[in-house]
Amino acid sequence: MNRAIFLPLLLLALADCSVSLGNDNVCPRKVAAPCHQLTGNTPVGCYDITYTEPNMTVLGAGRGNPERGFYTYTETSTSNWNTLNVEDLQSFVQQGYTLIFRYVILDTFVNSNISDDILLKIGEDFDTLREAGMKVVLRLCYSISESIKSDAKLNQLLSHLNQLTPILDEHAGVIAVVQAGFIGVWGEWYYTENYGDEGVISQANWMDRGTVLSQLMNAIPASRHIQLRTPKYKKVARLGIHNDCFLASDTDYGTYENIAVDYPFLQEETKYLPMGGETCNYNPPRSDCPTALKELRELHFTYLNNGYHEGVLNSWKTQSCYNELVLHHPTSGATYYTCGSTGVDLRTWLPGTHSLQLSMTVPKKAPRGRYQVLLRLPDGDSRLKDLDVYNIVIENLVDSNNAARRLNLIGYTEVEN
């Protein structure tokens, strides 16, 4: 998980306890812990919680979890700006998507600063994403045509990053990840006019690339990760990888220089870093379901392109593994008492068993009776943390009563005298 997420617990009264919470914050009553009932201070038993994919029938509208799953591709260029439309984005949400990929092609500003009008439009697109409840995999570059290798020279590129910094900082919450971009065609750091072309990279080129990356890391808030195209560019823990030719060949078209070294390296690194990309070549049997499922799991993939490569995606559908690849990480009722944050950061949780022990109190005006204990997994961003649409859900913990607010039911407890 690629963001700070905290786990506030909510106590929700059942239907037969229909008294709302008053303003009295004195909490003299005791409440049994979420691990069933307490006998003295000893829990009788705890609930085992296993993450499974969200049940779209229960959750409604087909919505998955934020920052996960297949993305929908979008692009815009400064020569022909294509503004994001909230209705279009909401239609993607209805189909189950929570992510878009967004190319911002700065093709008219290779030799000049970005205009105020374009900077405003970039910010407006982020606002539209927030309104729709989506996030973006963002990449900026100067060309997406192999015949046009032009990219900005170093000083101009750094100036662009300085211009973009306040916008990226303001809207960090709706950015799932930033791909390094900027250098070369497609922002993939390979076909480039100014930074070492087609893998022929001088020491000066490496220094310039390092300067760009360092400035990009300064431009992006520390809460967000940056992805590079291949492992050979990665030297800093904050940097993830996007593999844009996943399963395309034995080396994924040059993604791996030495797969015996690079692959296990990525297995470890991606436990805590974003991994995503797209397929680019139908390459059976390597691109078939068995290898795809194995490598998606071992490399902890966060997202994939839902539109490319068509041959690979169709083969997954034919082989009946396509639905397994949706990495979806979706709640009404009156809240009587919010128990506050546990202080747990889910980014540190690897697959396995995790336990939380909490003590809770409730206001004295809260009625006695049986309560649901609900786990809320909000976004860590201050502008998104109160928006239920960004809550993470665990399918087997969400029932129809709590689906609208995307709250996870972890058990029941009794409020006693």
VOPANU-612620 format. One record per residue (C-alpha): residue number from 1; x, y, z. Coordinates in steps of 0.05 Angstrom, whole numbers, plus 5000, padded with zeros to 4 digits. Each point is the difference from the previous one (the first is absolute). Example, Ala and Ser with C-alpha at 12.3 -4.5 7.8 and 13.67 -1.06 7.14 Angstrom:
2
+-----+------+-------+------+
: num : east : north :   up :
+-----+------+-------+------+
:   1 : 5246 :  4910 : 5156 :
:   2 : 5027 :  5069 : 4987 :
+-----+------+-------+------+
This chain:
417
+-----+------+-------+------+
: num : east : north :   up :
+-----+------+-------+------+
:   1 : 5000 :  5000 : 5000 :
:   2 : 5030 :  5065 : 4977 :
:   3 : 4974 :  5051 : 5049 :
:   4 : 4993 :  5012 : 5075 :
:   5 : 4934 :  4968 : 5023 :
:   6 : 4976 :  5000 : 5071 :
:   7 : 4948 :  4956 : 5032 :
:   8 : 4947 :  5037 : 5040 :
:   9 : 4948 :  4953 : 5031 :
:  10 : 4927 :  5020 : 5001 :
:  11 : 4945 :  4974 : 5046 :
:  12 : 4935 :  4997 : 4962 :
:  13 : 4934 :  4986 : 5036 :
:  14 : 4957 :  4945 : 4972 :
:  15 : 4929 :  5015 : 4976 :
:  16 : 4970 :  4989 : 5069 :
:  17 : 5046 :  5052 : 5031 :
:  18 : 4977 :  5063 : 4966 :
:  19 : 5028 :  5054 : 5045 :
:  20 : 5050 :  5049 : 4970 :
:  21 : 5064 :  5022 : 5033 :
:  22 : 4994 :  5062 : 5043 :
:  23 : 5054 :  5051 : 5015 :
:  24 : 5019 :  4970 : 5067 :
:  25 : 5071 :  4974 : 4993 :
:  26 : 5004 :  4970 : 5069 :
:  27 : 5009 :  4925 : 4991 :
:  28 : 4988 :  4963 : 5065 :
:  29 : 4971 :  4938 : 4970 :
:  30 : 5042 :  4941 : 4980 :
:  31 : 4994 :  4966 : 4934 :
:  32 : 5022 :  4930 : 4982 :
:  33 : 5060 :  4996 : 4954 :
:  34 : 4990 :  4982 : 4927 :
:  35 : 5030 :  4932 : 5015 :
:  36 : 4931 :  4973 : 5019 :
:  37 : 4988 :  5012 : 5074 :
:  38 : 5050 :  5014 : 5055 :
:  39 : 5001 :  4960 : 5064 :
:  40 : 5036 :  5047 : 5045 :
:  41 : 5057 :  5021 : 4955 :
:  42 : 5007 :  4935 : 4962 :
:  43 : 4971 :  4994 : 4930 :
:  44 : 4959 :  4937 : 4990 :
:  45 : 5016 :  4998 : 4926 :
:  46 : 5018 :  5044 : 4941 :
:  47 : 4974 :  5005 : 4929 :
:  48 : 5045 :  4977 : 4944 :
:  49 : 4996 :  5049 : 4942 :
:  50 : 5022 :  4979 : 4931 :
:  51 : 5004 :  5049 : 4942 :
:  52 : 4958 :  4979 : 4940 :
:  53 : 4977 :  5039 : 4939 :
:  54 : 4940 :  5045 : 5008 :
:  55 : 4932 :  4969 : 4984 :
:  56 : 4974 :  5047 : 4947 :
:  57 : 4928 :  4976 : 5009 :
:  58 : 5000 :  5021 : 5072 :
:  59 : 5040 :  5063 : 4991 :
:  60 : 4962 :  5025 : 4941 :
:  61 : 5023 :  5041 : 4940 :
:  62 : 5057 :  4952 : 4988 :
:  63 : 5050 :  5042 : 5038 :
:  64 : 5066 :  4969 : 5022 :
:  65 : 5052 :  5027 : 5048 :
:  66 : 5040 :  5064 : 4987 :
:  67 : 5068 :  4996 : 4966 :
:  68 : 4989 :  4928 : 4979 :
:  69 : 4981 :  4960 : 4939 :
:  70 : 4997 :  5014 : 4925 :
:  71 : 5004 :  5072 : 4980 :
:  72 : 4967 :  5037 : 4942 :
:  73 : 5047 :  5037 : 4953 :
:  74 : 4993 :  5074 : 4987 :
:  75 : 5047 :  5051 : 4968 :
:  76 : 5003 :  5074 : 4985 :
:  77 : 5050 :  5046 : 4967 :
:  78 : 5012 :  5073 : 5007 :
:  79 : 4990 :  5008 : 4925 :
:  80 : 4930 :  4968 : 5004 :
:  81 : 4976 :  5000 : 5072 :
:  82 : 4950 :  4946 : 5018 :
:  83 : 4968 :  5019 : 5067 :
:  84 : 4978 :  4945 : 5047 :
:  85 : 4925 :  4995 : 5006 :
:  86 : 4968 :  4980 : 5066 :
:  87 : 4943 :  4962 : 4965 :
:  88 : 5051 :  4959 : 4960 :
:  89 : 5039 :  4985 : 5063 :
:  90 : 4937 :  4980 : 5038 :
:  91 : 4983 :  4952 : 4943 :
:  92 : 5068 :  4968 : 5011 :
:  93 : 4983 :  4994 : 5075 :
:  94 : 4935 :  4965 : 4982 :
:  95 : 5041 :  4949 : 4962 :
:  96 : 5043 :  4986 : 5061 :
:  97 : 5060 :  5044 : 4986 :
:  98 : 5032 :  5044 : 5053 :
:  99 : 5062 :  5020 : 4959 :
: 100 : 5015 :  5036 : 4935 :
: 101 : 5067 :  5006 : 4965 :
: 102 : 5012 :  5071 : 4977 :
: 103 : 5052 :  5022 : 4949 :
: 104 : 5013 :  5075 : 5002 :
: 105 : 5040 :  5015 : 4937 :
: 106 : 5036 :  5067 : 5004 :
: 107 : 5012 :  5003 : 4925 :
: 108 : 4994 :  5075 : 4992 :
: 109 : 5047 :  5017 : 5058 :
: 110 : 5064 :  4963 : 4982 :
: 111 : 5037 :  5067 : 4997 :
: 112 : 4958 :  5044 : 5046 :
: 113 : 4965 :  5002 : 5067 :
: 114 : 4931 :  4970 : 5008 :
: 115 : 4946 :  5052 : 4992 :
: 116 : 4955 :  5021 : 5058 :
: 117 : 4940 :  4975 : 4961 :
: 118 : 5028 :  4929 : 4995 :
: 119 : 5021 :  5000 : 5073 :
: 120 : 4928 :  5019 : 5018 :
: 121 : 4972 :  4944 : 4956 :
: 122 : 5046 :  4948 : 5033 :
: 123 : 4974 :  5022 : 5068 :
: 124 : 4927 :  4997 : 4976 :
: 125 : 5010 :  4929 : 4976 :
: 126 : 5023 :  4980 : 5070 :
: 127 : 4937 :  5033 : 5029 :
: 128 : 4958 :  4960 : 4951 :
: 129 : 5033 :  4935 : 5023 :
: 130 : 4984 :  5017 : 5072 :
: 131 : 4928 :  5015 : 4983 :
: 132 : 4993 :  4933 : 4965 :
: 133 : 5035 :  4962 : 5056 :
: 134 : 5057 :  4975 : 4957 :
: 135 : 5076 :  5003 : 5001 :
: 136 : 5052 :  5006 : 4945 :
: 137 : 5064 :  4967 : 4977 :
: 138 : 5034 :  5062 : 4973 :
: 139 : 5054 :  5006 : 4947 :
: 140 : 5024 :  5065 : 4967 :
: 141 : 5043 :  5000 : 4937 :
: 142 : 5012 :  5040 : 4937 :
: 143 : 4986 :  4949 : 4945 :
: 144 : 4965 :  4933 : 4991 :
: 145 : 5024 :  4991 : 4928 :
: 146 : 5065 :  4962 : 4988 :
: 147 : 5013 :  5046 : 4940 :
: 148 : 5001 :  5061 : 5047 :
: 149 : 5055 :  4990 : 5051 :
: 150 : 5000 :  5072 : 5025 :
: 151 : 5000 :  5011 : 5074 :
: 152 : 5016 :  5062 : 5041 :
: 153 : 5073 :  5016 : 5015 :
: 154 : 5020 :  4994 : 5073 :
: 155 : 4989 :  5072 : 5023 :
: 156 : 4933 :  5004 : 4965 :
: 157 : 4977 :  4934 : 5028 :
: 158 : 5020 :  5021 : 5071 :
: 159 : 4960 :  5064 : 4990 :
: 160 : 4939 :  4959 : 4980 :
: 161 : 5007 :  4959 : 5064 :
: 162 : 5004 :  5064 : 5041 :
: 163 : 4936 :  5024 : 4968 :
: 164 : 4964 :  4934 : 5013 :
: 165 : 5023 :  4991 : 5072 :
: 166 : 4944 :  5040 : 5035 :
: 167 : 4946 :  4966 : 4958 :
: 168 : 5027 :  4930 : 5014 :
: 169 : 5005 :  5017 : 5074 :
: 170 : 4929 :  5028 : 5004 :
: 171 : 4969 :  4940 : 4965 :
: 172 : 5045 :  4944 : 5026 :
: 173 : 4940 :  4963 : 5030 :
: 174 : 4971 :  4981 : 4932 :
: 175 : 5067 :  4979 : 4971 :
: 176 : 5010 :  4925 : 5008 :
: 177 : 5071 :  5003 : 4973 :
: 178 : 5042 :  5044 : 4955 :
: 179 : 5040 :  4966 : 4945 :
: 180 : 5066 :  5036 : 4989 :
: 181 : 4986 :  5018 : 4928 :
: 182 : 5027 :  5065 : 4969 :
: 183 : 5061 :  4968 : 4969 :
: 184 : 4993 :  4969 : 4931 :
: 185 : 4942 :  4977 : 4956 :
: 186 : 4942 :  4977 : 5044 :
: 187 : 5040 :  5024 : 5060 :
: 188 : 5034 :  4932 : 5001 :
: 189 : 5073 :  5025 : 5003 :
: 190 : 5022 :  4963 : 4938 :
: 191 : 4989 :  5038 : 4934 :
: 192 : 5024 :  5069 : 5020 :
: 193 : 5032 :  5061 : 4969 :
: 194 : 5036 :  5028 : 5061 :
: 195 : 5013 :  4944 : 5050 :
: 196 : 5035 :  4943 : 4964 :
: 197 : 4962 :  4967 : 4942 :
: 198 : 4982 :  4926 : 4993 :
: 199 : 5040 :  4977 : 5059 :
: 200 : 5065 :  5036 : 4981 :
: 201 : 5006 :  5041 : 5064 :
: 202 : 5062 :  5041 : 5017 :
: 203 : 5022 :  5018 : 5070 :
: 204 : 4974 :  5070 : 4988 :
: 205 : 4933 :  4971 : 4978 :
: 206 : 4996 :  4959 : 5064 :
: 207 : 5013 :  5062 : 5041 :
: 208 : 4945 :  5038 : 4964 :
: 209 : 4952 :  4942 : 5009 :
: 210 : 5017 :  4999 : 5074 :
: 211 : 4988 :  5075 : 5005 :
: 212 : 4931 :  4992 : 4968 :
: 213 : 4981 :  4943 : 5046 :
: 214 : 5024 :  5037 : 5062 :
: 215 : 4959 :  5062 : 4980 :
: 216 : 4940 :  4956 : 4986 :
: 217 : 5005 :  4969 : 5069 :
: 218 : 5001 :  5071 : 5029 :
: 219 : 4939 :  5018 : 4959 :
: 220 : 4958 :  4941 : 5022 :
: 221 : 4978 :  4998 : 5073 :
: 222 : 5035 :  4946 : 5041 :
: 223 : 4932 :  4965 : 5009 :
: 224 : 5001 :  4981 : 4926 :
: 225 : 5045 :  4951 : 4964 :
: 226 : 5035 :  5008 : 4934 :
: 227 : 5008 :  4944 : 4949 :
: 228 : 5057 :  4989 : 4951 :
: 229 : 4997 :  4959 : 4937 :
: 230 : 5053 :  4947 : 5017 :
: 231 : 5037 :  4975 : 5062 :
: 232 : 5067 :  5026 : 4975 :
: 233 : 4978 :  5072 : 5013 :
: 234 : 4977 :  4986 : 5071 :
: 235 : 5047 :  5015 : 5058 :
: 236 : 4954 :  5032 : 5051 :
: 237 : 4948 :  4964 : 5044 :
: 238 : 4945 :  5049 : 4983 :
: 239 : 5003 :  4982 : 4926 :
: 240 : 4956 :  4946 : 4971 :
: 241 : 4998 :  4968 : 4931 :
: 242 : 4950 :  5000 : 4942 :
: 243 : 5009 :  4943 : 4952 :
: 244 : 4968 :  5021 : 4934 :
: 245 : 5016 :  4935 : 4964 :
: 246 : 4978 :  4950 : 5053 :
: 247 : 5010 :  4928 : 4976 :
: 248 : 5019 :  5024 : 4930 :
: 249 : 5065 :  4959 : 4995 :
: 250 : 5049 :  4964 : 5045 :
: 251 : 5026 :  5069 : 5022 :
: 252 : 4934 :  5037 : 4990 :
: 253 : 5031 :  5037 : 4942 :
: 254 : 5060 :  5024 : 5039 :
: 255 : 4966 :  5015 : 5065 :
: 256 : 5048 :  4950 : 5032 :
: 257 : 5074 :  5004 : 4984 :
: 258 : 5014 :  4938 : 5042 :
: 259 : 4935 :  4967 : 5020 :
: 260 : 5035 :  4954 : 5049 :
: 261 : 5021 :  5062 : 5040 :
: 262 : 4945 :  5050 : 4983 :
: 263 : 4939 :  4956 : 5012 :
: 264 : 5016 :  4980 : 5072 :
: 265 : 5020 :  5072 : 5013 :
: 266 : 4931 :  5023 : 4978 :
: 267 : 4966 :  4945 : 5040 :
: 268 : 5028 :  5031 : 5063 :
: 269 : 4995 :  5074 : 4980 :
: 270 : 4927 :  4996 : 4979 :
: 271 : 4977 :  4975 : 5067 :
: 272 : 4998 :  5073 : 5020 :
: 273 : 5002 :  5037 : 4933 :
: 274 : 4951 :  5008 : 4943 :
: 275 : 5007 :  4953 : 4941 :
: 276 : 4958 :  5006 : 4937 :
: 277 : 5001 :  5009 : 4925 :
: 278 : 4971 :  4967 : 4939 :
: 279 : 5010 :  4942 : 4952 :
: 280 : 5026 :  5016 : 4930 :
: 281 : 5008 :  4934 : 4963 :
: 282 : 4962 :  4934 : 4995 :
: 283 : 5055 :  4950 : 5019 :
: 284 : 4972 :  4932 : 5018 :
: 285 : 5013 :  4960 : 5041 :
: 286 : 5035 :  5053 : 5042 :
: 287 : 4942 :  5049 : 4993 :
: 288 : 4947 :  4947 : 5017 :
: 289 : 4962 :  4996 : 5066 :
: 290 : 5046 :  4955 : 5041 :
: 291 : 5061 :  5046 : 4993 :
: 292 : 4958 :  5063 : 5003 :
: 293 : 4967 :  4980 : 5066 :
: 294 : 5066 :  4977 : 5029 :
: 295 : 5039 :  5064 : 4983 :
: 296 : 4943 :  5047 : 5018 :
: 297 : 5000 :  4968 : 5069 :
: 298 : 5075 :  4996 : 5009 :
: 299 : 5012 :  5071 : 4977 :
: 300 : 4941 :  5028 : 5040 :
: 301 : 4968 :  5035 : 4941 :
: 302 : 4955 :  5059 : 5018 :
: 303 : 4971 :  5017 : 4932 :
: 304 : 4998 :  4983 : 4926 :
: 305 : 4976 :  5032 : 4936 :
: 306 : 4930 :  4973 : 4982 :
: 307 : 5008 :  5017 : 4925 :
: 308 : 5069 :  4975 : 4979 :
: 309 : 5023 :  4951 : 4975 :
: 310 : 4934 :  4975 : 4972 :
: 311 : 5028 :  4932 : 4980 :
: 312 : 5027 :  4986 : 5070 :
: 313 : 4937 :  5025 : 5036 :
: 314 : 4955 :  4959 : 4954 :
: 315 : 5042 :  4938 : 5013 :
: 316 : 4990 :  5010 : 5075 :
: 317 : 4925 :  5005 : 4989 :
: 318 : 5000 :  4937 : 4957 :
: 319 : 5041 :  4963 : 5052 :
: 320 : 4952 :  5024 : 5055 :
: 321 : 5050 :  5035 : 5043 :
: 322 : 4983 :  5072 : 4982 :
: 323 : 4953 :  5009 : 5060 :
: 324 : 5053 :  4974 : 5047 :
: 325 : 5046 :  5057 : 4978 :
: 326 : 4955 :  5056 : 5025 :
: 327 : 5038 :  5025 : 5060 :
: 328 : 4941 :  5036 : 5032 :
: 329 : 5015 :  5016 : 5070 :
: 330 : 4855 :  5065 : 5029 :
: 331 : 4901 :  5040 : 5093 :
: 332 : 4914 :  5040 : 5057 :
: 333 : 4977 :  5003 : 5070 :
: 334 : 5010 :  5048 : 5058 :
: 335 : 5069 :  5003 : 5030 :
: 336 : 4996 :  5004 : 5075 :
: 337 : 5073 :  5004 : 5019 :
: 338 : 5065 :  5005 : 4963 :
: 339 : 5056 :  4968 : 5039 :
: 340 : 5056 :  5036 : 4964 :
: 341 : 5062 :  4978 : 4963 :
: 342 : 5039 :  4938 : 5017 :
: 343 : 5063 :  5032 : 4973 :
: 344 : 5013 :  4939 : 4956 :
: 345 : 5029 :  5011 : 4931 :
: 346 : 4976 :  4946 : 4952 :
: 347 : 5059 :  5011 : 4953 :
: 348 : 5040 :  4957 : 5049 :
: 349 : 4952 :  4941 : 4997 :
: 350 : 5023 :  4943 : 4956 :
: 351 : 4956 :  4939 : 4986 :
: 352 : 4990 :  4961 : 5063 :
: 353 : 4968 :  5008 : 5069 :
: 354 : 4995 :  5067 : 5034 :
: 355 : 4969 :  5016 : 5068 :
: 356 : 4974 :  5064 : 5031 :
: 357 : 4982 :  5007 : 5074 :
: 358 : 4959 :  5061 : 5018 :
: 359 : 4967 :  5029 : 5062 :
: 360 : 4937 :  5040 : 4987 :
: 361 : 4952 :  5043 : 5040 :
: 362 : 4933 :  5029 : 4980 :
: 363 : 4962 :  5062 : 5023 :
: 364 : 4955 :  4988 : 5060 :
: 365 : 4939 :  5020 : 4959 :
: 366 : 5012 :  4944 : 4950 :
: 367 : 4945 :  4948 : 5010 :
: 368 : 5017 :  4932 : 5027 :
: 369 : 4995 :  4943 : 4952 :
: 370 : 5035 :  4964 : 4944 :
: 371 : 5043 :  5040 : 4952 :
: 372 : 5036 :  4987 : 4936 :
: 373 : 5075 :  5012 : 5001 :
: 374 : 5019 :  5031 : 4934 :
: 375 : 5069 :  5010 : 4970 :
: 376 : 5008 :  5061 : 4955 :
: 377 : 5060 :  5002 : 4953 :
: 378 : 5002 :  5072 : 4974 :
: 379 : 5049 :  5034 : 4955 :
: 380 : 5059 :  5031 : 5035 :
: 381 : 4994 :  5066 : 4962 :
: 382 : 4967 :  5056 : 5040 :
: 383 : 4955 :  5019 : 4942 :
: 384 : 4976 :  4929 : 4989 :
: 385 : 4998 :  4968 : 5069 :
: 386 : 4927 :  5020 : 5013 :
: 387 : 4976 :  4977 : 4931 :
: 388 : 4971 :  4930 : 5006 :
: 389 : 5010 :  4987 : 4926 :
: 390 : 5075 :  4993 : 5014 :
: 391 : 4992 :  4951 : 5058 :
: 392 : 5032 :  4931 : 4991 :
: 393 : 4954 :  4941 : 5011 :
: 394 : 5011 :  4926 : 5014 :
: 395 : 4946 :  4961 : 4965 :
: 396 : 4982 :  4949 : 5053 :
: 397 : 4994 :  5056 : 5051 :
: 398 : 4951 :  5043 : 4962 :
: 399 : 4925 :  4988 : 5005 :
: 400 : 4943 :  5034 : 4965 :
: 401 : 4987 :  5047 : 5059 :
: 402 : 5070 :  5029 : 4999 :
: 403 : 5018 :  4995 : 4926 :
: 404 : 4978 :  5071 : 4983 :
: 405 : 5051 :  5029 : 5048 :
: 406 : 5052 :  4947 : 4985 :
: 407 : 5009 :  4978 : 5072 :
: 408 : 5027 :  4932 : 5021 :
: 409 : 4961 :  4960 : 5052 :
: 410 : 5051 :  4965 : 5045 :
: 411 : 4954 :  4976 : 5055 :
: 412 : 4950 :  5018 : 5054 :
: 413 : 5005 :  5025 : 5071 :
: 414 : 4954 :  5015 : 5059 :
: 415 : 4995 :  5067 : 5036 :
: 416 : 4987 :  4983 : 5072 :
: 417 : 4981 :  5037 : 5063 :
+-----+------+-------+------+
